[in-house]
Amino acid sequence: MELAYSIEPKNKEKAVKAMLRDQNISFKSAVMVAKTLRGKRIVEGIKLLEGVISLQRPLPYTRFQKGIGHRAGSGTKIGKYPEKVAKSYYQLLLNLQSNATYKGLDPEALIITHIQAQKGITRRKRRPKGRWRVWHTQYVHIQAIAKEKKEKK
């Protein structure tokens, strides 16, 4: 089975791609992290995710915000610290950065143009301690494309 991206970049020499498949993370949180990272530089995204992982900076939630408390003094009104999701996206951005250095592109000039979370397969697991009910675990695929954009002087 070939792994396919939802879009292909027009100029493949100036773009890098990365994908993570079957991540056991929350789909809703993955959508919010993707929305936050879209349009940022890779270096800025890595710093943001490091702050989320170390519980220093909350991630703003604009959707799926029922029952979420406010974060005082952080600049974001409603947010969370999705550590598990941030670790997966951190791994994805490091992969994008290493793909850029392999291609000979400048990782500092790369801007994330496409980042997306997609629902993967649903696996069934038995409940613990001999219970017969089944849990359904939803897995998530994450893909990202970054293009090199030089600043005008």
URJO-V278201 format. One record per residue. N is the residue number from 1. RES is the residue in three letters. D_LAST is the distance of its C-alpha to the last C-alpha in Angstrom with 2 decimals. Layout:
N|RES|D_LAST ; N|RES|D_LAST
//
This chain:
1|MET|45.10 ; 2|GLU|41.55 ; 3|LEU|38.79 ; 4|ALA|36.78 ; 5|TYR|33.57 ; 6|SER|33.66 ; 7|ILE|30.64 ; 8|GLU|29.09 ; 9|PRO|25.38 ; 10|LYS|24.66 ; 11|ASN|22.55 ; 12|LYS|24.57 ; 13|GLU|22.64 ; 14|LYS|19.52 ; 15|ALA|21.74 ; 16|VAL|24.19 ; 17|LYS|27.34 ; 18|ALA|29.83 ; 19|MET|33.08 ; 20|LEU|35.83 ; 21|ARG|39.24 ; 22|ASP|42.31 ; 23|GLN|41.01 ; 24|ASN|43.71 ; 25|ILE|41.59 ; 26|SER|41.75 ; 27|PHE|40.39 ; 28|LYS|39.69 ; 29|SER|37.69 ; 30|ALA|35.80 ; 31|VAL|34.82 ; 32|MET|33.56 ; 33|VAL|31.50 ; 34|ALA|29.93 ; 35|LYS|29.11 ; 36|THR|27.48 ; 37|LEU|25.33 ; 38|ARG|24.19 ; 39|GLY|20.48 ; 40|LYS|19.66 ; 41|ARG|18.06 ; 42|ILE|20.87 ; 43|VAL|20.55 ; 44|GLU|20.87 ; 45|GLY|23.79 ; 46|ILE|25.50 ; 47|LYS|25.39 ; 48|LEU|26.77 ; 49|LEU|29.53 ; 50|GLU|30.46 ; 51|GLY|31.03 ; 52|VAL|33.18 ; 53|ILE|35.18 ; 54|SER|35.92 ; 55|LEU|36.91 ; 56|GLN|34.45 ; 57|ARG|32.42 ; 58|PRO|34.08 ; 59|LEU|32.65 ; 60|PRO|32.75 ; 61|TYR|35.26 ; 62|THR|35.01 ; 63|ARG|37.77 ; 64|PHE|40.93 ; 65|GLN|41.23 ; 66|LYS|44.99 ; 67|GLY|46.52 ; 68|ILE|43.33 ; 69|GLY|43.44 ; 70|HIS|40.90 ; 71|ARG|38.73 ; 72|ALA|39.04 ; 73|GLY|36.21 ; 74|SER|33.67 ; 75|GLY|31.67 ; 76|THR|32.95 ; 77|LYS|36.22 ; 78|ILE|37.58 ; 79|GLY|36.65 ; 80|LYS|38.06 ; 81|TYR|37.49 ; 82|PRO|37.91 ; 83|GLU|38.01 ; 84|LYS|39.39 ; 85|VAL|36.85 ; 86|ALA|33.97 ; 87|LYS|35.27 ; 88|SER|35.25 ; 89|TYR|31.68 ; 90|TYR|30.66 ; 91|GLN|32.32 ; 92|LEU|30.54 ; 93|LEU|27.02 ; 94|LEU|27.97 ; 95|ASN|29.19 ; 96|LEU|25.91 ; 97|GLN|24.09 ; 98|SER|26.66 ; 99|ASN|26.51 ; 100|ALA|22.78 ; 101|THR|23.45 ; 102|TYR|26.40 ; 103|LYS|24.41 ; 104|GLY|21.82 ; 105|LEU|18.93 ; 106|ASP|16.77 ; 107|PRO|18.62 ; 108|GLU|15.87 ; 109|ALA|13.72 ; 110|LEU|16.87 ; 111|ILE|17.59 ; 112|ILE|21.28 ; 113|THR|21.84 ; 114|HIS|25.63 ; 115|ILE|27.98 ; 116|GLN|31.62 ; 117|ALA|35.00 ; 118|GLN|38.05 ; 119|LYS|41.70 ; 120|GLY|43.40 ; 121|ILE|47.10 ; 122|THR|49.64 ; 123|ARG|51.86 ; 124|ARG|55.22 ; 125|LYS|56.40 ; 126|ARG|59.81 ; 127|ARG|60.19 ; 128|PRO|61.26 ; 129|LYS|64.88 ; 130|GLY|66.56 ; 131|ARG|65.59 ; 132|TRP|65.62 ; 133|ARG|62.82 ; 134|VAL|59.56 ; 135|TRP|56.02 ; 136|HIS|53.24 ; 137|THR|49.93 ; 138|GLN|46.86 ; 139|TYR|44.24 ; 140|VAL|40.54 ; 141|HIS|38.08 ; 142|ILE|34.36 ; 143|GLN|31.67 ; 144|ALA|27.88 ; 145|ILE|25.16 ; 146|ALA|21.54 ; 147|LYS|18.76 ; 148|GLU|15.69 ; 149|LYS|12.51 ; 150|LYS|9.14 ; 151|GLU|6.37 ; 152|LYS|3.78 ; 153|LYS|0.00
//
